[in-house]
Amino acid sequence: MTKIIFSDIDGTFLKDDKTATDLHAAAIKSVFAKGLKFVFVSARMPEAIYPITDALGMAHTPVISYGGGFVLTEAEEVIFDKKISAVDAKSILAEMRHWQDITINYYAGRRWFVEAIDWRAQREADITSAPVEVAAFDELLDEKIFPNKLMVICEPPTCEDMERELSKEFPALNVVRSAPYLLEVMDKSISKATGIEVMLKHYGYTVDEAIAFGDNYNDTEMLSYVPQSVAMANAPDAVKKLAAHVTDSNEDSGIYTYLVKRGIIST
């Protein structure tokens, strides 16, 4: 019996224009009416998830942020918080500065820092509605405010080059492009599956009582871990092969389609 539903956000729950379909919004209400939990699992920080949940009337819902590295209950209690080590954070930040025309974003818990608000940081703030603070990264490290995630915004060729070089130099970190112009860095020990495991244990659920929806390569661990895994039609073929089921695309309300098909919600 399903008790909890996990969903990626971008490309899964949201359309490409970053809005939810009417049917996905309706699915949320039906899920809650049944007494089930619905949890967003994302590389986003909590403050970039809560505007979505608030707009959908999902106040007081658990969230899994930073690709599994930061997990909060519906009471916003932190039950898992995995940071990049001080040594790795300092070293990789120094290496990143060898590249020109990049914007480095520093995420620590529920706070987002940049060293200057340039046009890229402003665009990210406009997209996510998350508040951004200006601070020197070296000072944050000195104050023991260590990052859960570092994210670089840059041109695609630079992003590709950074991914290749930094992933070789920092084997303890997961250095991966989440979009052609976005490079994300987190501790290698975490994944969306580890965040789900933490949350299931906290609520006393088994993995067989869960459903997971995803659409991209950073969802593969989650889709492999949850037996009732569902890939969106817009997912790459390799991701679809990992999932137990494939549903309609994010543009065509695939989560709603699957939940109705399984009889978890009604039309």
Order of alpha helices (4+ residues) and beta strands (2+ residues): beta-alpha-beta-alpha-beta-beta-beta-alpha-beta-beta-alpha-beta-alpha-beta-alpha-beta-beta-alpha-beta-alpha-beta-alpha-beta-alpha
